[in-house]
Structures are given as C-alpha cells and as structure tokens.
Amino acid sequence: MSAARDYGLDDDYQWPRPPQGGWTADDLDKLPNLPPHTELIDGSLVFVSPQTFFHSRAMRLLDNALLTQVPDGLDVMREVTIKLDERNRPEPDVLVYRAEAETGPRQTWLRPEDVVLAVEVVSDDSEERDREAKPLKYAKAGIRHFWRVEENKGLPVVYVYELDPATSTYALTGIFHDKLELTVPFPIEVDLTAIDRRR
C-alpha cells in the first residue's frame, strides 16, 4: 500500500518534490494541489492540521472585534500570507494591514511593510512555529505588532508584543485575560470571555 493511499489519495498522486535549495515564496501560488493554508517556512512547505473549535472561534472573535474597531485606512483579513522574503511566506491567523496595499480580489499575499499587526492562535501542531519561529521572522521583517493567543480553560489569553526597533525583536507589553484593552496600534477593546457568543 502506498503512502498516498493512506491519505485518501490515488496511487498515482505525486507528492511535491522541492527543488534544490527549497521552494520560494512565488512557488506557493504555482504549485498544484496544495492543501488550504499551506505556508512556506525556510523554504519548506508546512501543511496545517485540522483546527479545533477553540482555534476557529478565537479567530472569529478577534477578526470581528478588529473589523468593528479598525480605523479608516486599515483593514482586517484572516489567513492571508505575508511574503517576508524569498524563502518565507507564513500565514497569520488574523492580520491588520494598510488598505492601500490591496491590489484586487485575486491577491494572495501582502508585503511585511503593509502589515500593522499579525496574530497567531496557537494550536497543538503549531506551538513551536507560533511561539518561536514566526515571531522572530515577523520582527526581523519589521512588523510592529504581534499577538500570540493561547487557550486556558477554553478562554483566550492574548500575549501582546511590540517591536523594539533598536534590536528588531519583540518586547512583551502585556498579557490579557478576560478583556483585551489597548491603545496601539489603535484603540481596541475585546471581551475575551465572548469567544463562544454567536453575535
């Protein structure tokens, strides 16, 4: 039995074979049959596991809250990649970006200089990427604000970071339980206990 069949694929399925030196950020739009939300980290394809209810609801909560409070000139998007460099194109769960960076309905990525905030909701399979690899890469690319969201007893805990321009690293500016209240990158309040509310 082939590995392809183990995953419900035809025996003649061809797994993507990386070129020498790994994939590039531009390859992500050209490779056929990639699963949704495939990321590129250090030239390697990263496939995302099915997400939990917590992960999906945390994204919905933050996406909706940000959309209602984002100022003119900025917009909010879920699960769009950022082309950090030739070998890295991660996909934050939620991001805030400069609306002028939008080029049209077929756009698949943003430049780091257009991203104001990147948000990662940590999953079991993404702990190392969301806690270590991605924040380092976002900071190095100059993304000013980063939030990491962790689950604690079914509720989100939001770790808020701001870029220190002198070191190009993130500094933790707060850990928020129950209510997220910030003045940067713009004034925002989020009732974190509302994660299970439908409206």
Secondary structure as a PSIPRED ss2 file (coil, helix, strand):
# PSIPRED VFORMAT (PSIPRED V4.0)

   1 M C   1.000  0.000  0.000
   2 S C   1.000  0.000  0.000
   3 A H   0.000  1.000  0.000
   4 A H   0.000  1.000  0.000
   5 R H   0.000  1.000  0.000
   6 D H   0.000  1.000  0.000
   7 Y C   1.000  0.000  0.000
   8 G C   1.000  0.000  0.000
   9 L C   1.000  0.000  0.000
  10 D C   1.000  0.000  0.000
  11 D C   1.000  0.000  0.000
  12 D C   1.000  0.000  0.000
  13 Y C   1.000  0.000  0.000
  14 Q C   1.000  0.000  0.000
  15 W C   1.000  0.000  0.000
  16 P C   1.000  0.000  0.000
  17 R C   1.000  0.000  0.000
  18 P C   1.000  0.000  0.000
  19 P C   1.000  0.000  0.000
  20 Q C   1.000  0.000  0.000
  21 G C   1.000  0.000  0.000
  22 G C   1.000  0.000  0.000
  23 W C   1.000  0.000  0.000
  24 T C   1.000  0.000  0.000
  25 A H   0.000  1.000  0.000
  26 D H   0.000  1.000  0.000
  27 D H   0.000  1.000  0.000
  28 L H   0.000  1.000  0.000
  29 D H   0.000  1.000  0.000
  30 K C   1.000  0.000  0.000
  31 L C   1.000  0.000  0.000
  32 P C   1.000  0.000  0.000
  33 N C   1.000  0.000  0.000
  34 L C   1.000  0.000  0.000
  35 P C   1.000  0.000  0.000
  36 P C   1.000  0.000  0.000
  37 H C   1.000  0.000  0.000
  38 T C   1.000  0.000  0.000
  39 E E   0.000  0.000  1.000
  40 L E   0.000  0.000  1.000
  41 I E   0.000  0.000  1.000
  42 D C   1.000  0.000  0.000
  43 G C   1.000  0.000  0.000
  44 S E   0.000  0.000  1.000
  45 L E   0.000  0.000  1.000
  46 V E   0.000  0.000  1.000
  47 F C   1.000  0.000  0.000
  48 V C   1.000  0.000  0.000
  49 S C   1.000  0.000  0.000
  50 P C   1.000  0.000  0.000
  51 Q C   1.000  0.000  0.000
  52 T C   1.000  0.000  0.000
  53 F H   0.000  1.000  0.000
  54 F H   0.000  1.000  0.000
  55 H H   0.000  1.000  0.000
  56 S H   0.000  1.000  0.000
  57 R H   0.000  1.000  0.000
  58 A H   0.000  1.000  0.000
  59 M H   0.000  1.000  0.000
  60 R H   0.000  1.000  0.000
  61 L H   0.000  1.000  0.000
  62 L H   0.000  1.000  0.000
  63 D H   0.000  1.000  0.000
  64 N H   0.000  1.000  0.000
  65 A H   0.000  1.000  0.000
  66 L H   0.000  1.000  0.000
  67 L H   0.000  1.000  0.000
  68 T H   0.000  1.000  0.000
  69 Q H   0.000  1.000  0.000
  70 V C   1.000  0.000  0.000
  71 P C   1.000  0.000  0.000
  72 D C   1.000  0.000  0.000
  73 G C   1.000  0.000  0.000
  74 L E   0.000  0.000  1.000
  75 D E   0.000  0.000  1.000
  76 V E   0.000  0.000  1.000
  77 M E   0.000  0.000  1.000
  78 R E   0.000  0.000  1.000
  79 E C   1.000  0.000  0.000
  80 V C   1.000  0.000  0.000
  81 T E   0.000  0.000  1.000
  82 I E   0.000  0.000  1.000
  83 K C   1.000  0.000  0.000
  84 L C   1.000  0.000  0.000
  85 D E   0.000  0.000  1.000
  86 E C   1.000  0.000  0.000
  87 R C   1.000  0.000  0.000
  88 N E   0.000  0.000  1.000
  89 R E   0.000  0.000  1.000
  90 P C   1.000  0.000  0.000
  91 E C   1.000  0.000  0.000
  92 P C   1.000  0.000  0.000
  93 D C   1.000  0.000  0.000
  94 V E   0.000  0.000  1.000
  95 L E   0.000  0.000  1.000
  96 V E   0.000  0.000  1.000
  97 Y E   0.000  0.000  1.000
  98 R E   0.000  0.000  1.000
  99 A H   0.000  1.000  0.000
 100 E H   0.000  1.000  0.000
 101 A H   0.000  1.000  0.000
 102 E C   1.000  0.000  0.000
 103 T C   1.000  0.000  0.000
 104 G C   1.000  0.000  0.000
 105 P C   1.000  0.000  0.000
 106 R C   1.000  0.000  0.000
 107 Q C   1.000  0.000  0.000
 108 T C   1.000  0.000  0.000
 109 W E   0.000  0.000  1.000
 110 L E   0.000  0.000  1.000
 111 R C   1.000  0.000  0.000
 112 P H   0.000  1.000  0.000
 113 E H   0.000  1.000  0.000
 114 D H   0.000  1.000  0.000
 115 V E   0.000  0.000  1.000
 116 V E   0.000  0.000  1.000
 117 L E   0.000  0.000  1.000
 118 A E   0.000  0.000  1.000
 119 V E   0.000  0.000  1.000
 120 E E   0.000  0.000  1.000
 121 V E   0.000  0.000  1.000
 122 V C   1.000  0.000  0.000
 123 S C   1.000  0.000  0.000
 124 D H   0.000  1.000  0.000
 125 D H   0.000  1.000  0.000
 126 S H   0.000  1.000  0.000
 127 E H   0.000  1.000  0.000
 128 E H   0.000  1.000  0.000
 129 R H   0.000  1.000  0.000
 130 D H   0.000  1.000  0.000
 131 R H   0.000  1.000  0.000
 132 E H   0.000  1.000  0.000
 133 A H   0.000  1.000  0.000
 134 K H   0.000  1.000  0.000
 135 P H   0.000  1.000  0.000
 136 L H   0.000  1.000  0.000
 137 K H   0.000  1.000  0.000
 138 Y H   0.000  1.000  0.000
 139 A H   0.000  1.000  0.000
 140 K H   0.000  1.000  0.000
 141 A C   1.000  0.000  0.000
 142 G C   1.000  0.000  0.000
 143 I C   1.000  0.000  0.000
 144 R C   1.000  0.000  0.000
 145 H E   0.000  0.000  1.000
 146 F E   0.000  0.000  1.000
 147 W E   0.000  0.000  1.000
 148 R E   0.000  0.000  1.000
 149 V E   0.000  0.000  1.000
 150 E E   0.000  0.000  1.000
 151 E E   0.000  0.000  1.000
 152 N E   0.000  0.000  1.000
 153 K C   1.000  0.000  0.000
 154 G C   1.000  0.000  0.000
 155 L E   0.000  0.000  1.000
 156 P E   0.000  0.000  1.000
 157 V E   0.000  0.000  1.000
 158 V E   0.000  0.000  1.000
 159 Y E   0.000  0.000  1.000
 160 V E   0.000  0.000  1.000
 161 Y E   0.000  0.000  1.000
 162 E E   0.000  0.000  1.000
 163 L E   0.000  0.000  1.000
 164 D E   0.000  0.000  1.000
 165 P C   1.000  0.000  0.000
 166 A C   1.000  0.000  0.000
 167 T C   1.000  0.000  0.000
 168 S C   1.000  0.000  0.000
 169 T E   0.000  0.000  1.000
 170 Y E   0.000  0.000  1.000
 171 A E   0.000  0.000  1.000
 172 L E   0.000  0.000  1.000
 173 T E   0.000  0.000  1.000
 174 G E   0.000  0.000  1.000
 175 I E   0.000  0.000  1.000
 176 F E   0.000  0.000  1.000
 177 H C   1.000  0.000  0.000
 178 D C   1.000  0.000  0.000
 179 K E   0.000  0.000  1.000
 180 L E   0.000  0.000  1.000
 181 E E   0.000  0.000  1.000
 182 L E   0.000  0.000  1.000
 183 T C   1.000  0.000  0.000
 184 V C   1.000  0.000  0.000
 185 P C   1.000  0.000  0.000
 186 F C   1.000  0.000  0.000
 187 P C   1.000  0.000  0.000
 188 I E   0.000  0.000  1.000
 189 E E   0.000  0.000  1.000
 190 V E   0.000  0.000  1.000
 191 D E   0.000  0.000  1.000
 192 L H   0.000  1.000  0.000
 193 T H   0.000  1.000  0.000
 194 A H   0.000  1.000  0.000
 195 I C   1.000  0.000  0.000
 196 D C   1.000  0.000  0.000
 197 R C   1.000  0.000  0.000
 198 R C   1.000  0.000  0.000
 199 R C   1.000  0.000  0.000
